[in-house]
Amino acid sequence: MVARLYRELKEIVEPSHTVLVAWDVQNGLVNSIFNKNEFLGVVKNVIQSARKKGVKVIYTKITPMPPGFESGYRLYSMMKRYGVSDPDKVRFMEPGSPEAEIYSELAPEQGDIVINKNTADLFIGTNVELMLRNAGIDTILFTGIATEFGIESSARSAGNRGFYPVVIQDGVSSPNKDMHEAALKILATQAITIKSEDLMSAWDTAKI
């Protein structure tokens, strides 16, 4: 017998060993995605359902390194992406700025957890893995922005660490629809991808 081998979705997303990640649902990103209204409706419903089922909700926030301590490669890639030559032009989500705040419709509530991080990986530079191990978590549900960046890399990283990575297809998004759709195709081979309605159906049979 293999320890913690779950065969059905309802076992994989059982609330007692599952957490929900709301990845970078900050104003600056939510306002840039291609399907904002649809995304907000899905993610709001998933978050509310998670709370009702006793599933912990973990919010992540992009929090840049202090000036002079950024990754050179990150600056390079961002400058190339946005077509600028000044590294100061690619600093965004500064703490305290309106764009860095979590979108009001998806705001954390008492009991939710907010993690500040500097990379596109849930585990690098954070205590998230230790927290999840301490809590006996096996499954990580992913919602948020952007599908082709933090969602994809964190889902892969979660799987490599032995967690069940579950990406909610209609609960993730991106400013770039083509990249979003391409990432979902890749994630279908690297993680468990489901619709939010599949999650709701699985949770309907779960004990609270």
Residue frames as qw, qx, qy, qz and C-alpha x, y, z in Angstrom:
[[0.000, 0.887, 0.461, 0.000, 0.00, 0.00, 0.00],
 [0.400, 0.346, -0.016, 0.849, 1.29, 3.45, -0.93],
 [0.188, -0.512, -0.497, 0.674, 0.85, 6.09, 1.76],
 [0.175, 0.643, 0.162, -0.728, -1.63, 8.83, 0.88],
 [0.073, 0.007, 0.749, 0.658, -2.44, 7.45, -2.55],
 [0.434, 0.447, 0.426, -0.656, -5.77, 9.01, -3.46],
 [0.325, 0.148, 0.817, 0.452, -7.59, 7.66, -6.49],
 [0.091, 0.732, 0.622, 0.261, -10.67, 9.87, -6.77],
 [0.134, 0.563, 0.006, 0.815, -11.05, 13.64, -6.86],
 [0.558, -0.715, -0.148, -0.394, -13.19, 13.69, -3.72],
 [0.855, -0.378, -0.122, 0.334, -10.31, 12.01, -1.87],
 [0.574, 0.270, -0.008, 0.773, -7.69, 14.33, -3.33],
 [0.021, -0.505, -0.008, -0.863, -9.55, 17.51, -2.34],
 [0.573, -0.563, -0.587, 0.103, -10.84, 16.25, 1.00],
 [0.096, -0.906, 0.014, -0.411, -10.99, 19.45, 3.12],
 [0.746, -0.656, 0.084, 0.081, -9.10, 18.00, 6.09],
 [0.711, -0.291, 0.329, 0.549, -5.86, 17.75, 4.11],
 [0.458, 0.573, 0.400, 0.550, -6.33, 20.55, 1.55],
 [0.156, -0.614, -0.130, 0.763, -5.42, 24.23, 1.32],
 [0.464, 0.775, 0.381, 0.196, -6.47, 26.82, -1.24],
 [0.430, -0.307, 0.125, 0.840, -3.93, 29.26, -2.65],
 [0.309, 0.903, 0.297, -0.041, -5.16, 32.60, -4.02],
 [0.688, -0.082, 0.196, 0.694, -2.09, 33.56, -6.03],
 [0.254, -0.146, 0.156, 0.944, -1.32, 37.29, -6.41],
 [0.058, 0.708, 0.655, 0.258, -4.92, 38.48, -6.66],
 [0.276, -0.487, -0.151, 0.815, -3.68, 42.06, -6.34],
 [0.335, 0.790, 0.239, -0.455, -5.22, 45.13, -7.97],
 [0.072, 0.679, -0.500, -0.533, -2.42, 45.58, -10.47],
 [0.084, -0.124, 0.940, 0.305, -2.91, 42.07, -11.83],
 [0.306, 0.480, 0.791, -0.224, -6.66, 41.56, -11.48],
 [0.301, 0.779, 0.139, -0.532, -7.27, 44.75, -13.45],
 [0.101, 0.598, -0.605, -0.516, -5.05, 43.51, -16.29],
 [0.376, -0.008, 0.921, 0.102, -6.48, 40.07, -17.05],
 [0.156, -0.009, -0.640, -0.753, -8.51, 39.21, -20.15],
 [0.471, -0.403, -0.700, -0.355, -11.56, 37.77, -18.35],
 [0.011, 0.264, -0.525, 0.809, -11.84, 39.81, -15.17],
 [0.619, -0.199, 0.112, -0.752, -15.56, 39.45, -14.46],
 [0.897, 0.002, -0.397, -0.194, -15.68, 35.70, -15.06],
 [0.545, 0.243, -0.635, 0.490, -12.49, 35.18, -13.04],
 [0.164, -0.304, 0.457, -0.820, -13.75, 37.19, -10.07],
 [0.775, -0.175, -0.056, -0.604, -17.02, 35.27, -9.95],
 [0.878, 0.063, -0.474, 0.032, -15.30, 31.90, -9.94],
 [0.448, 0.254, -0.596, 0.617, -12.56, 32.74, -7.46],
 [0.347, -0.340, 0.309, -0.818, -14.92, 34.46, -5.05],
 [0.874, -0.149, -0.146, -0.439, -17.16, 31.39, -5.03],
 [0.807, 0.141, -0.523, 0.237, -14.23, 29.00, -4.56],
 [0.185, 0.336, -0.543, 0.747, -12.80, 31.04, -1.67],
 [0.554, -0.294, 0.203, -0.752, -16.16, 31.28, 0.08],
 [0.926, -0.047, -0.285, -0.244, -16.77, 27.55, -0.38],
 [0.616, 0.262, -0.600, 0.437, -13.31, 26.74, 0.97],
 [0.116, -0.350, 0.487, -0.792, -13.96, 28.73, 4.14],
 [0.766, -0.200, 0.029, -0.611, -17.30, 26.99, 4.67],
 [0.939, 0.058, -0.339, -0.022, -15.59, 23.61, 4.35],
 [0.682, -0.694, 0.188, 0.135, -12.82, 24.56, 6.78],
 [0.806, 0.290, 0.106, 0.506, -10.16, 24.69, 4.07],
 [0.364, -0.677, 0.020, 0.640, -7.45, 27.21, 4.91],
 [0.518, 0.812, 0.183, 0.195, -7.00, 30.00, 2.36],
 [0.581, -0.433, 0.160, 0.671, -3.48, 31.23, 1.67],
 [0.385, 0.917, 0.099, -0.014, -3.08, 34.50, -0.20],
 [0.690, -0.118, 0.142, 0.700, 0.24, 35.37, -1.81],
 [0.138, 0.970, 0.090, -0.176, 1.40, 38.90, -2.55],
 [0.688, 0.462, -0.048, 0.558, 4.17, 40.00, -4.87],
 [0.396, -0.903, 0.026, 0.165, 6.59, 41.88, -2.63],
 [0.655, 0.660, -0.226, 0.290, 9.69, 43.16, -4.45],
 [0.749, -0.221, -0.211, 0.587, 13.15, 42.97, -2.98],
 [0.177, -0.873, -0.035, 0.453, 14.63, 46.28, -1.75],
 [0.529, 0.834, -0.158, 0.004, 16.40, 48.27, -4.50],
 [0.097, 0.731, -0.668, 0.096, 19.85, 46.85, -5.09],
 [0.410, -0.245, 0.852, -0.214, 18.90, 43.37, -3.85],
 [0.813, 0.357, 0.102, -0.449, 16.83, 42.19, -6.80],
 [0.781, 0.012, 0.560, 0.277, 17.73, 39.21, -8.93],
 [0.035, -0.497, 0.453, 0.739, 19.73, 40.36, -11.93],
 [0.081, 0.135, 0.890, 0.428, 18.05, 37.80, -14.13],
 [0.097, 0.676, 0.701, -0.208, 14.60, 38.88, -12.99],
 [0.043, 0.748, 0.003, -0.663, 15.38, 42.50, -13.85],
 [0.075, -0.293, 0.703, 0.644, 16.79, 41.43, -17.21],
 [0.094, 0.322, 0.911, 0.239, 13.77, 39.32, -18.09],
 [0.075, 0.758, 0.542, -0.354, 11.28, 41.97, -17.00],
 [0.007, -0.653, 0.222, 0.724, 13.11, 44.71, -18.91],
 [0.056, -0.097, 0.818, 0.564, 13.08, 42.53, -22.01],
 [0.098, 0.499, 0.861, -0.021, 9.42, 41.68, -21.54],
 [0.064, 0.851, 0.400, -0.334, 8.35, 45.32, -21.25],
 [0.580, 0.592, 0.216, 0.517, 10.87, 46.71, -23.73],
 [0.177, -0.973, 0.069, -0.129, 12.60, 49.15, -21.38],
 [0.666, 0.406, -0.414, 0.469, 16.25, 49.79, -20.54],
 [0.130, -0.534, 0.441, -0.710, 15.82, 51.29, -17.06],
 [0.376, -0.136, -0.899, 0.180, 15.49, 48.68, -14.28],
 [0.117, 0.171, 0.508, -0.836, 13.51, 51.17, -12.19],
 [0.495, 0.098, -0.287, -0.814, 10.76, 50.95, -14.81],
 [0.656, -0.074, -0.708, -0.250, 10.04, 47.31, -13.92],
 [0.099, -0.051, -0.770, 0.628, 9.62, 47.76, -10.19],
 [0.485, -0.337, -0.300, -0.749, 5.97, 47.34, -9.33],
 [0.738, -0.455, -0.486, -0.114, 3.71, 46.13, -6.52],
 [0.237, 0.364, -0.514, 0.740, 5.61, 48.28, -4.04],
 [0.310, -0.437, -0.773, 0.339, 4.26, 47.72, -0.49],
 [0.026, -0.544, -0.372, 0.752, 1.58, 50.27, 0.33],
 [0.139, 0.180, -0.439, -0.870, 0.80, 51.11, -3.28],
 [0.696, 0.197, 0.201, -0.660, -2.79, 50.70, -4.55],
 [0.701, 0.371, -0.523, -0.312, -1.70, 48.16, -7.17],
 [0.256, 0.292, -0.883, 0.263, -0.18, 45.93, -4.48],
 [0.475, -0.084, 0.554, -0.679, -3.35, 45.62, -2.42],
 [0.167, 0.177, 0.965, 0.099, -5.46, 42.48, -2.69],
 [0.228, -0.282, -0.498, -0.788, -8.54, 43.10, -4.83],
 [0.353, -0.187, 0.423, -0.813, -11.38, 44.14, -2.53],
 [0.821, -0.016, -0.178, -0.541, -13.90, 41.54, -3.74],
 [0.868, 0.082, -0.478, 0.102, -11.43, 38.79, -2.86],
 [0.064, -0.713, 0.467, -0.519, -10.07, 40.32, 0.36],
 [0.435, 0.037, -0.846, 0.306, -8.76, 38.03, 3.11],
 [0.603, -0.624, -0.149, -0.474, -10.91, 37.44, 6.17],
 [0.428, -0.614, 0.578, -0.325, -10.02, 36.50, 9.71],
 [0.852, -0.123, 0.506, -0.056, -8.32, 33.12, 9.71],
 [0.784, 0.603, 0.013, 0.148, -6.92, 33.47, 6.20],
 [0.678, -0.451, 0.226, 0.535, -3.15, 33.60, 5.72],
 [0.435, 0.898, -0.059, -0.020, -1.22, 36.19, 3.69],
 [0.804, -0.235, 0.255, 0.484, 2.27, 35.32, 2.46],
 [0.207, 0.909, -0.233, -0.277, 4.65, 37.93, 1.06],
 [0.832, -0.055, 0.431, 0.346, 7.01, 36.47, -1.54],
 [0.004, -0.754, 0.329, 0.568, 9.54, 37.61, -4.12],
 [0.063, -0.256, 0.848, 0.460, 9.52, 34.82, -6.72],
 [0.664, 0.089, -0.333, -0.664, 7.11, 32.91, -8.95],
 [0.576, -0.009, -0.815, 0.062, 7.43, 29.85, -6.71],
 [0.623, -0.654, -0.196, -0.383, 5.24, 29.32, -3.65],
 [0.889, -0.383, -0.151, 0.198, 8.05, 27.63, -1.75],
 [0.634, 0.262, -0.137, 0.714, 11.20, 29.63, -2.53],
 [0.137, 0.310, -0.237, 0.910, 11.96, 32.14, 0.21],
 [0.583, -0.421, -0.026, -0.695, 8.84, 31.30, 2.26],
 [0.225, -0.228, 0.867, -0.381, 7.91, 29.00, 5.14],
 [0.730, 0.082, -0.123, -0.667, 4.93, 27.59, 3.25],
 [0.687, 0.146, -0.707, -0.083, 6.26, 24.05, 2.93],
 [0.185, 0.086, -0.788, 0.581, 6.99, 23.84, 6.67],
 [0.447, 0.017, 0.294, -0.845, 3.54, 25.23, 7.44],
 [0.770, 0.121, -0.336, -0.528, 1.83, 22.69, 5.20],
 [0.556, 0.138, -0.803, 0.165, 3.84, 19.77, 6.59],
 [0.034, -0.075, 0.675, -0.733, 3.00, 20.85, 10.14],
 [0.561, 0.115, 0.198, -0.795, -0.70, 20.99, 9.25],
 [0.519, 0.066, 0.852, -0.008, -0.76, 17.58, 7.57],
 [0.535, 0.641, 0.009, -0.550, -1.62, 19.01, 4.17],
 [0.635, 0.020, 0.697, 0.333, -1.46, 16.77, 1.10],
 [0.396, 0.588, 0.580, 0.400, -3.28, 18.84, -1.52],
 [0.119, -0.454, -0.024, 0.883, -2.81, 22.40, -2.76],
 [0.390, 0.724, 0.559, 0.108, -5.57, 24.01, -4.82],
 [0.330, -0.211, 0.172, 0.904, -4.40, 26.87, -7.04],
 [0.259, 0.856, 0.438, 0.095, -6.34, 29.93, -8.14],
 [0.282, -0.791, 0.048, 0.541, -4.97, 33.31, -9.18],
 [0.527, 0.848, -0.022, 0.048, -2.73, 35.16, -11.63],
 [0.583, 0.492, -0.330, -0.556, -0.81, 34.51, -13.82],
 [0.974, 0.061, 0.144, -0.163, -1.33, 31.01, -15.16],
 [0.818, 0.481, -0.189, 0.254, 1.93, 30.90, -17.14],
 [0.175, 0.655, -0.505, 0.534, 4.07, 32.30, -14.33],
 [0.259, -0.397, 0.674, -0.567, 3.40, 31.68, -10.65],
 [0.860, -0.013, 0.211, -0.463, 0.60, 29.16, -11.09],
 [0.880, 0.361, -0.307, -0.028, 2.52, 26.90, -13.44],
 [0.380, 0.514, -0.648, 0.415, 5.84, 27.08, -11.60],
 [0.385, -0.361, 0.588, -0.613, 4.26, 26.63, -8.16],
 [0.918, 0.039, 0.074, -0.387, 2.12, 23.70, -9.28],
 [0.777, 0.403, -0.462, 0.144, 5.19, 21.97, -10.66],
 [0.113, 0.501, -0.645, 0.566, 7.12, 22.75, -7.49],
 [0.667, -0.264, 0.376, -0.587, 4.31, 21.41, -5.33],
 [0.961, 0.159, -0.126, -0.189, 4.25, 18.14, -7.25],
 [0.586, 0.489, -0.554, 0.331, 8.00, 17.80, -6.98],
 [0.120, -0.415, 0.634, -0.641, 7.65, 18.09, -3.21],
 [0.123, -0.124, -0.979, 0.109, 5.05, 15.33, -3.03],
 [0.338, 0.344, 0.437, -0.759, 1.91, 17.44, -2.73],
 [0.376, 0.511, 0.739, 0.229, -1.11, 16.94, -4.97],
 [0.024, -0.292, 0.094, 0.951, -1.18, 20.10, -7.13],
 [0.260, 0.595, 0.757, 0.067, -4.70, 20.91, -8.31],
 [0.065, -0.136, 0.179, 0.972, -5.19, 23.84, -10.68],
 [0.341, 0.621, 0.618, -0.342, -8.71, 25.22, -10.99],
 [0.451, 0.265, 0.521, 0.675, -8.86, 25.98, -14.71],
 [0.010, 0.762, 0.404, 0.507, -11.52, 28.69, -14.59],
 [0.490, -0.851, -0.144, 0.123, -10.03, 30.11, -11.39],
 [0.552, -0.399, 0.263, 0.684, -6.69, 31.09, -12.91],
 [0.456, 0.854, 0.248, 0.037, -6.01, 33.78, -15.49],
 [0.583, -0.179, 0.227, 0.759, -3.49, 36.04, -17.18],
 [0.179, 0.693, -0.044, -0.697, -3.22, 39.34, -19.05],
 [0.248, 0.426, -0.688, -0.532, -2.38, 37.20, -22.09],
 [0.856, 0.079, 0.207, -0.468, -5.11, 34.78, -23.17],
 [0.790, 0.439, -0.424, -0.060, -2.86, 32.80, -25.51],
 [0.217, 0.457, -0.758, 0.413, -0.23, 32.25, -22.82],
 [0.565, -0.190, 0.511, -0.620, -2.93, 31.32, -20.32],
 [0.912, 0.199, 0.010, -0.358, -4.35, 28.67, -22.64],
 [0.643, 0.487, -0.577, 0.130, -0.91, 27.31, -23.52],
 [0.070, -0.427, 0.734, -0.524, -0.02, 27.04, -19.83],
 [0.753, -0.079, 0.360, -0.545, -3.23, 25.15, -19.08],
 [0.885, 0.332, -0.287, -0.157, -2.34, 22.60, -21.76],
 [0.415, 0.463, -0.693, 0.366, 1.05, 22.07, -20.16],
 [0.344, -0.334, 0.597, -0.643, -0.40, 21.96, -16.65],
 [0.887, 0.018, -0.018, -0.461, -2.77, 19.20, -17.73],
 [0.852, 0.255, -0.438, 0.133, 0.32, 16.98, -18.03],
 [0.366, 0.358, -0.567, 0.645, 2.09, 18.22, -14.89],
 [0.202, -0.049, 0.575, -0.791, -0.73, 18.68, -12.38],
 [0.107, 0.487, 0.866, -0.042, -4.39, 17.87, -11.78],
 [0.105, 0.020, -0.144, -0.984, -6.55, 20.36, -13.67],
 [0.015, 0.505, 0.859, -0.087, -10.25, 20.67, -12.90],
 [0.119, -0.569, -0.304, -0.755, -13.16, 23.05, -13.33],
 [0.180, -0.242, 0.499, -0.813, -14.53, 24.85, -10.29],
 [0.775, -0.118, -0.091, -0.614, -17.81, 22.95, -10.71],
 [0.786, 0.086, -0.606, 0.080, -15.88, 19.68, -10.32],
 [0.228, 0.205, -0.634, 0.710, -14.45, 20.95, -7.05],
 [0.480, -0.189, 0.215, -0.829, -17.89, 22.00, -5.80],
 [0.858, -0.039, -0.356, -0.368, -19.30, 18.57, -6.63],
 [0.645, 0.127, -0.666, 0.352, -16.46, 16.85, -4.79],
 [0.032, 0.183, -0.531, 0.826, -16.90, 19.09, -1.77],
 [0.633, -0.243, -0.134, -0.723, -20.66, 18.50, -1.70],
 [0.884, -0.152, -0.433, -0.085, -19.91, 14.99, -0.47],
 [0.443, 0.291, -0.579, 0.619, -17.27, 16.09, 2.04],
 [0.517, -0.647, -0.523, 0.202, -17.81, 16.21, 5.77],
 [0.039, 0.833, -0.094, 0.544, -17.59, 19.66, 7.35]]
